[in-house]
Amino acid sequence: MPAVDVVVVGAGIVGLATARAVLRAAPGTSVLVLEAEARWAAHQSGHNSNVIHSGLYYAPGSHKARMARAGAERMIRFCAEHAVPVRRTGKLVVATSPAQLPRLDALVARGTANGVTVRRISQAELAEREPHVRAVAAAHVAETAVTDYARVCAALVAEITELGGAVRTSAPVHRIDITDTEVVLGLPQGRERAGALVNCAGLHSDRVARLSGIRPPVRIVPFRGEYAALRPHRSALVRGPVYPVPDPDLPFLGIHLTPLLDGTVHIGPNAVPAFARHGYRWRDVEPRLLAELARDPAVRGLARRYWRYGLAEFARSAIWPLFVRDVRAMLPDVRGADLVRHGSGVRAQAVDDSGRLVDDFVITRARRAVHVLNAPSPAATASLVIGERVASDVLDELRRS
């Protein structure tokens, strides 16, 4: 007899939102969240720009577009109801060269198709909103907000506990056996038995899927995003979030400027391949991961397709003046002395069998299991909605059994 009905592997924001959604949708269901680290939100959920996105960037009809639009207001309401700080800021998307103008116009059209309040603004309005930002054109997005996702996770943990669930940290899963009657998980502390499994392991989601006996349709390649911050006496250079026009061939938004709730102006991230799943520094190396990636033909295809972009990102990571140069494309008053390094995050980037970067959410079902295999930005924005979708799937698996 399983000890709990549902076990969730991973106490990031999506895993916690899923546990909450199960408990709310089916009161009386027993739920256990297992987290390998000593705290929740230890990786992607605690190392990001803390922006609540509007749904501007995503292809109309995609999972990202639908979930971001539905999730943004839900997240803002959740923050208000749980005393988590949140501020509606809006944001600017700026074109820094004439070559980017068609992409800016396409972005405005895409956002409008998604129901986002977005419009091109004049140079006079740009100067009024952000007097230190320089661009040949800009668009204003009304719905963007800023919060603190680590505090959102803390609020989710508190609600899960109130609803009768449990969150256990320092509990890495090293074995999974799925039978006709239960899921058995091996941990250093012993075994846990559950009726169904939810894999929200983020950087380890493909490994957890393989442990459960399936071949995932994607593999995770970690990308490190390195951040800088304006020194406090220069923070007035930026009033609200400012983003570049993104490259449509890449699932990254580019270096952006984000004033956080504490007054810090976050700048970044870049995107360089990391050498470990927790590769927050250059010296963090995981030989097993590198061997896996080197043997994988899809990853070799990825390298062939994006090597020029990768070299540019490596150069910007290693050579500080190149990073400063790209910041100055939007914020020309900045000098290298105005910036300090401000930590990094590691993104779990899914790559498909053809070697292409996967840009949309990937959620798959198997016997007694639901696997969240790709949850890139705007996953934090949309986490409450994603959690409800995954909760519906796992409860269906429980009913089938």
PEJO-V783277 format. One line per field, one symbol per residue. ss: DSSP state (@ for helix, = for strand, . for the rest). burial: b if it has 24 or more other ideal C-beta (glycine too) atoms within 12 Angstrom, else e. A space follows every 10 residues. Layout:
ss->???
burial->???
This chain:
ss->...======. ..@@@@@@@@ @@@@@..... ====...... ...@@@.... ==........ ..@@@@@@@@ @@@@@@@@@@ @....===.. =====..@@@ @@@@@@@@@@ @@@....=== =.@@@@@@@. ......==== =...===.@@ @@@@@@@@@@ @@...===.. ..======.. ..=====..= =========. .@@@@@@@@@ @......=== ========== .@@@@@@... ====...... .....====. ....====.. .==....... ......@@@@ @@@@@.@@@@ @@@@@@@@@@ @@@@@@@@.@ @@@@@@@@.. .....@@@== ========== ==....=... .=====..== ====...... ..@@@@@@@@ @@@@@@@@@@ .
burial->ebebbbbbbb bbbbbbbbbb bbbbbbeebb bbbbbbbeeb bbbbbbbbbb bbbbbbbbee ebbbbbbbbb bbbbbbebbe ebebebbbbb bbbbbbeeeb eebbebbbeb beebbbebbb beeeebeebb ebbbbebbbb bbbbbbbbbb bbbbbbbebb eebebbbbee bbbeebbbee ebbbbebeee ebbbbbbbbb bbbbbbbbbb bbebebbbbb bbbbbbbbbb eeebbebbbb bbbbbbbeeb bbbbbbbbbb beebbbbbbb bbbbbbbbbb eeeeeeeebe eebeebebbe ebeeebeebb eebbebbeee eebbebbbbb beebeeebbb ebebbbbbbb bbeebbbbbb bbbbbbbbbb bbbbbbbbbb bbbbbbbbbb bbbbbebbee e
